[in-house]
């Protein structure tokens, strides 16, 4: 944040990395790691009008998975 202007500046990554792919889910909420789920990285939430909501912890990827795109 620029303290003089009270604005945030976002910079896009030249080549974004995909850490998690969630096919069939529209992520509508991100949260900190779940304290009750060991080694979780983030928690996500969805709200599907037909199927209800889903809460799911996401785990850190193994080195093998990090090489996949």
N, CA, C and O atoms as a GROMACS GRO file, in nm:
protein
  276
    1UNK      N    1   0.085  -0.118   0.000
    1UNK     CA    2   0.000   0.000   0.000
    1UNK      C    3   0.088   0.123   0.000
    1UNK      O    4   0.189   0.129   0.071
    2UNK      N    5   0.051   0.219  -0.079
    2UNK     CA    6   0.122   0.346  -0.083
    2UNK      C    7   0.065   0.435   0.027
    2UNK      O    8  -0.047   0.485   0.014
    3UNK      N    9   0.141   0.457   0.137
    3UNK     CA   10   0.086   0.531   0.250
    3UNK      C   11   0.042   0.673   0.216
    3UNK      O   12  -0.050   0.725   0.279
    4UNK      N   13   0.106   0.736   0.119
    4UNK     CA   14   0.069   0.873   0.084
    4UNK      C   15  -0.061   0.882   0.007
    4UNK      O   16  -0.127   0.986   0.010
    5UNK      N   17  -0.098   0.777  -0.063
    5UNK     CA   18  -0.217   0.782  -0.149
    5UNK      C   19  -0.329   0.690  -0.104
    5UNK      O   20  -0.438   0.691  -0.162
    6UNK      N   21  -0.303   0.608  -0.002
    6UNK     CA   22  -0.403   0.512   0.046
    6UNK      C   23  -0.456   0.423  -0.066
    6UNK      O   24  -0.576   0.398  -0.075
    7UNK      N   25  -0.366   0.375  -0.149
    7UNK     CA   26  -0.404   0.285  -0.258
    7UNK      C   27  -0.316   0.162  -0.256
    7UNK      O   28  -0.201   0.165  -0.211
    8UNK      N   29  -0.371   0.054  -0.307
    8UNK     CA   30  -0.294  -0.068  -0.322
    8UNK      C   31  -0.250  -0.079  -0.467
    8UNK      O   32  -0.321  -0.036  -0.558
    9UNK      N   33  -0.133  -0.136  -0.488
    9UNK     CA   34  -0.084  -0.158  -0.624
    9UNK      C   35  -0.066  -0.308  -0.644
    9UNK      O   36   0.005  -0.373  -0.567
   10UNK      N   37  -0.130  -0.362  -0.746
   10UNK     CA   38  -0.121  -0.504  -0.777
   10UNK      C   39  -0.030  -0.523  -0.897
   10UNK      O   40  -0.038  -0.448  -0.995
   11UNK      N   41   0.054  -0.623  -0.889
   11UNK     CA   42   0.142  -0.657  -1.000
   11UNK      C   43   0.112  -0.799  -1.043
   11UNK      O   44   0.112  -0.890  -0.961
   12UNK      N   45   0.086  -0.818  -1.171
   12UNK     CA   46   0.057  -0.953  -1.219
   12UNK      C   47   0.186  -1.031  -1.238
   12UNK      O   48   0.291  -0.975  -1.269
   13UNK      N   49   0.176  -1.161  -1.218
   13UNK     CA   50   0.291  -1.249  -1.238
   13UNK      C   51   0.312  -1.268  -1.388
   13UNK      O   52   0.214  -1.289  -1.460
   14UNK      N   53   0.435  -1.263  -1.436
   14UNK     CA   54   0.458  -1.284  -1.579
   14UNK      C   55   0.418  -1.424  -1.625
   14UNK      O   56   0.371  -1.443  -1.737
   15UNK      N   57   0.438  -1.522  -1.538
   15UNK     CA   58   0.399  -1.659  -1.570
   15UNK      C   59   0.339  -1.720  -1.443
   15UNK      O   60   0.411  -1.778  -1.362
   16UNK      N   61   0.207  -1.707  -1.426
   16UNK     CA   62   0.143  -1.757  -1.303
   16UNK      C   63   0.163  -1.907  -1.284
   16UNK      O   64   0.169  -1.983  -1.380
   17UNK      N   65   0.172  -1.948  -1.158
   17UNK     CA   66   0.183  -2.089  -1.123
   17UNK      C   67   0.047  -2.140  -1.075
   17UNK      O   68  -0.024  -2.069  -1.004
   18UNK      N   69   0.013  -2.260  -1.113
   18UNK     CA   70  -0.111  -2.320  -1.066
   18UNK      C   71  -0.075  -2.412  -0.950
   18UNK      O   72  -0.004  -2.511  -0.968
   19UNK      N   73  -0.125  -2.379  -0.832
   19UNK     CA   74  -0.098  -2.462  -0.715
   19UNK      C   75  -0.211  -2.561  -0.689
   19UNK      O   76  -0.186  -2.672  -0.644
   20UNK      N   77  -0.334  -2.521  -0.718
   20UNK     CA   78  -0.448  -2.609  -0.700
   20UNK      C   79  -0.541  -2.592  -0.818
   20UNK      O   80  -0.562  -2.480  -0.866
   21UNK      N   81  -0.596  -2.702  -0.867
   21UNK     CA   82  -0.696  -2.698  -0.972
   21UNK      C   83  -0.821  -2.765  -0.915
   21UNK      O   84  -0.816  -2.879  -0.869
   22UNK      N   85  -0.930  -2.695  -0.919
   22UNK     CA   86  -1.055  -2.745  -0.863
   22UNK      C   87  -1.158  -2.752  -0.975
   22UNK      O   88  -1.235  -2.658  -0.996
   23UNK      N   89  -1.160  -2.861  -1.046
   23UNK     CA   90  -1.253  -2.878  -1.156
   23UNK      C   91  -1.395  -2.891  -1.105
   23UNK      O   92  -1.422  -2.966  -1.012
   24UNK      N   93  -1.486  -2.816  -1.166
   24UNK     CA   94  -1.627  -2.826  -1.132
   24UNK      C   95  -1.669  -2.744  -1.012
   24UNK      O   96  -1.786  -2.748  -0.974
   25UNK      N   97  -1.577  -2.669  -0.952
   25UNK     CA   98  -1.612  -2.586  -0.836
   25UNK      C   99  -1.581  -2.440  -0.866
   25UNK      O  100  -1.476  -2.408  -0.922
   26UNK      N  101  -1.671  -2.353  -0.828
   26UNK     CA  102  -1.646  -2.209  -0.835
   26UNK      C  103  -1.613  -2.164  -0.693
   26UNK      O  104  -1.701  -2.161  -0.607
   27UNK      N  105  -1.490  -2.131  -0.670
   27UNK     CA  106  -1.446  -2.089  -0.537
   27UNK      C  107  -1.499  -1.949  -0.511
   27UNK      O  108  -1.474  -1.856  -0.588
   28UNK      N  109  -1.572  -1.935  -0.401
   28UNK     CA  110  -1.629  -1.806  -0.367
   28UNK      C  111  -1.573  -1.749  -0.237
   28UNK      O  112  -1.604  -1.636  -0.199
   29UNK      N  113  -1.490  -1.828  -0.167
   29UNK     CA  114  -1.432  -1.780  -0.042
   29UNK      C  115  -1.297  -1.847  -0.021
   29UNK      O  116  -1.280  -1.966  -0.046
   30UNK      N  117  -1.200  -1.770   0.025
   30UNK     CA  118  -1.069  -1.820   0.065
   30UNK      C  119  -1.050  -1.787   0.212
   30UNK      O  120  -1.089  -1.680   0.259
   31UNK      N  121  -0.989  -1.880   0.284
   31UNK     CA  122  -0.964  -1.856   0.426
   31UNK      C  123  -0.827  -1.910   0.462
   31UNK      O  124  -0.766  -1.985   0.386
   32UNK      N  125  -0.780  -1.871   0.577
   32UNK     CA  126  -0.652  -1.918   0.629
   32UNK      C  127  -0.657  -2.070   0.649
   32UNK      O  128  -0.764  -2.129   0.646
   33UNK      N  129  -0.542  -2.132   0.670
   33UNK     CA  130  -0.541  -2.277   0.696
   33UNK      C  131  -0.632  -2.311   0.813
   33UNK      O  132  -0.645  -2.235   0.909
   34UNK      N  133  -0.695  -2.427   0.804
   34UNK     CA  134  -0.784  -2.473   0.911
   34UNK      C  135  -0.701  -2.527   1.027
   34UNK      O  136  -0.622  -2.620   1.008
   35UNK      N  137  -0.718  -2.472   1.143
   35UNK     CA  138  -0.641  -2.513   1.260
   35UNK      C  139  -0.666  -2.659   1.296
   35UNK      O  140  -0.579  -2.724   1.353
   36UNK      N  141  -0.783  -2.711   1.264
   36UNK     CA  142  -0.818  -2.849   1.300
   36UNK      C  143  -0.774  -2.950   1.194
   36UNK      O  144  -0.792  -3.070   1.213
   37UNK      N  145  -0.718  -2.903   1.082
   37UNK     CA  146  -0.674  -2.994   0.975
   37UNK      C  147  -0.523  -2.977   0.958
   37UNK      O  148  -0.477  -2.875   0.907
   38UNK      N  149  -0.447  -3.077   1.001
   38UNK     CA  150  -0.302  -3.071   0.998
   38UNK      C  151  -0.251  -3.056   0.855
   38UNK      O  152  -0.297  -3.125   0.763
   39UNK      N  153  -0.155  -2.966   0.837
   39UNK     CA  154  -0.088  -2.940   0.709
   39UNK      C  155  -0.177  -2.883   0.600
   39UNK      O  156  -0.145  -2.895   0.482
   40UNK      N  157  -0.289  -2.822   0.637
   40UNK     CA  158  -0.370  -2.757   0.534
   40UNK      C  159  -0.304  -2.625   0.496
   40UNK      O  160  -0.241  -2.560   0.579
   41UNK      N  161  -0.321  -2.585   0.370
   41UNK     CA  162  -0.261  -2.461   0.322
   41UNK      C  163  -0.362  -2.348   0.324
   41UNK      O  164  -0.335  -2.242   0.381
   42UNK      N  165  -0.476  -2.369   0.263
   42UNK     CA  166  -0.587  -2.274   0.261
   42UNK      C  167  -0.714  -2.353   0.287
   42UNK      O  168  -0.714  -2.476   0.287
   43UNK      N  169  -0.820  -2.281   0.309
   43UNK     CA  170  -0.954  -2.340   0.309
   43UNK      C  171  -1.033  -2.265   0.204
   43UNK      O  172  -1.015  -2.145   0.185
   44UNK      N  173  -1.122  -2.337   0.136
   44UNK     CA  174  -1.206  -2.272   0.036
   44UNK      C  175  -1.352  -2.298   0.069
   44UNK      O  176  -1.386  -2.392   0.140
   45UNK      N  177  -1.436  -2.214   0.016
   45UNK     CA  178  -1.579  -2.232   0.030
   45UNK      C  179  -1.647  -2.206  -0.102
   45UNK      O  180  -1.604  -2.120  -0.179
   46UNK      N  181  -1.755  -2.280  -0.128
   46UNK     CA  182  -1.836  -2.259  -0.247
   46UNK      C  183  -1.980  -2.242  -0.203
   46UNK      O  184  -2.016  -2.278  -0.090
   47UNK      N  185  -2.062  -2.189  -0.290
   47UNK     CA  186  -2.204  -2.177  -0.262
   47UNK      C  187  -2.279  -2.202  -0.392
   47UNK      O  188  -2.306  -2.108  -0.467
   48UNK      N  189  -2.312  -2.326  -0.418
   48UNK     CA  190  -2.382  -2.363  -0.539
   48UNK      C  191  -2.532  -2.362  -0.510
   48UNK      O  192  -2.578  -2.426  -0.415
   49UNK      N  193  -2.608  -2.291  -0.591
   49UNK     CA  194  -2.751  -2.278  -0.568
   49UNK      C  195  -2.824  -2.412  -0.576
   49UNK      O  196  -2.926  -2.431  -0.511
   50UNK      N  197  -2.773  -2.506  -0.655
   50UNK     CA  198  -2.838  -2.635  -0.672
   50UNK      C  199  -2.785  -2.742  -0.576
   50UNK      O  200  -2.860  -2.831  -0.536
   51UNK      N  201  -2.658  -2.735  -0.540
   51UNK     CA  202  -2.597  -2.841  -0.461
   51UNK      C  203  -2.556  -2.799  -0.320
   51UNK      O  204  -2.503  -2.881  -0.245
   52UNK      N  205  -2.580  -2.676  -0.285
   52UNK     CA  206  -2.543  -2.630  -0.152
   52UNK      C  207  -2.397  -2.590  -0.144
   52UNK      O  208  -2.326  -2.588  -0.244
   53UNK      N  209  -2.353  -2.557  -0.024
   53UNK     CA  210  -2.216  -2.511  -0.005
   53UNK      C  211  -2.121  -2.623   0.028
   53UNK      O  212  -2.160  -2.729   0.077
   54UNK      N  213  -1.993  -2.598  -0.002
   54UNK     CA  214  -1.886  -2.692   0.029
   54UNK      C  215  -1.776  -2.614   0.098
   54UNK      O  216  -1.737  -2.506   0.054
   55UNK      N  217  -1.725  -2.669   0.207
   55UNK     CA  218  -1.603  -2.618   0.270
   55UNK      C  219  -1.498  -2.726   0.251
   55UNK      O  220  -1.525  -2.844   0.275
   56UNK      N  221  -1.378  -2.688   0.209
   56UNK     CA  222  -1.275  -2.788   0.184
   56UNK      C  223  -1.138  -2.730   0.218
   56UNK      O  224  -1.105  -2.620   0.174
   57UNK      N  225  -1.058  -2.803   0.295
   57UNK     CA  226  -0.920  -2.760   0.316
   57UNK      C  227  -0.837  -2.798   0.194
   57UNK      O  228  -0.863  -2.901   0.130
   58UNK      N  229  -0.739  -2.718   0.160
   58UNK     CA  230  -0.645  -2.750   0.053
   58UNK      C  231  -0.510  -2.774   0.116
   58UNK      O  232  -0.468  -2.700   0.206
   59UNK      N  233  -0.441  -2.875   0.070
   59UNK     CA  234  -0.313  -2.914   0.129
   59UNK      C  235  -0.198  -2.870   0.041
   59UNK      O  236  -0.213  -2.850  -0.079
   60UNK      N  237  -0.082  -2.856   0.103
   60UNK     CA  238   0.038  -2.823   0.026
   60UNK      C  239   0.065  -2.936  -0.072
   60UNK      O  240   0.045  -3.053  -0.040
   61UNK      N  241   0.110  -2.899  -0.190
   61UNK     CA  242   0.137  -2.998  -0.292
   61UNK      C  243   0.273  -3.062  -0.270
   61UNK      O  244   0.366  -2.999  -0.221
   62UNK      N  245   0.283  -3.189  -0.308
   62UNK     CA  246   0.412  -3.256  -0.302
   62UNK      C  247   0.499  -3.202  -0.415
   62UNK      O  248   0.447  -3.137  -0.506
   63UNK      N  249   0.629  -3.226  -0.411
   63UNK     CA  250   0.719  -3.178  -0.518
   63UNK      C  251   0.681  -3.240  -0.651
   63UNK      O  252   0.700  -3.176  -0.755
   64UNK      N  253   0.628  -3.363  -0.652
   64UNK     CA  254   0.584  -3.428  -0.775
   64UNK      C  255   0.465  -3.351  -0.836
   64UNK      O  256   0.463  -3.327  -0.957
   65UNK      N  257   0.369  -3.312  -0.753
   65UNK     CA  258   0.252  -3.241  -0.802
   65UNK      C  259   0.286  -3.100  -0.847
   65UNK      O  260   0.220  -3.048  -0.937
   66UNK      N  261   0.385  -3.037  -0.788
   66UNK     CA  262   0.419  -2.900  -0.825
   66UNK      C  263   0.473  -2.892  -0.966
   66UNK      O  264   0.463  -2.787  -1.029
   67UNK      N  265   0.529  -2.999  -1.018
   67UNK     CA  266   0.580  -2.998  -1.155
   67UNK      C  267   0.472  -3.014  -1.259
   67UNK      O  268   0.497  -2.989  -1.377
   68UNK      N  269   0.350  -3.054  -1.219
   68UNK     CA  270   0.241  -3.074  -1.313
   68UNK      C  271   0.173  -2.940  -1.342
   68UNK      O  272   0.170  -2.851  -1.257
   69UNK      N  273   0.118  -2.927  -1.462
   69UNK     CA  274   0.041  -2.808  -1.496
   69UNK      C  275  -0.090  -2.847  -1.554
   69UNK      O  276  -0.170  -2.761  -1.590
   0.00000   0.00000   0.00000
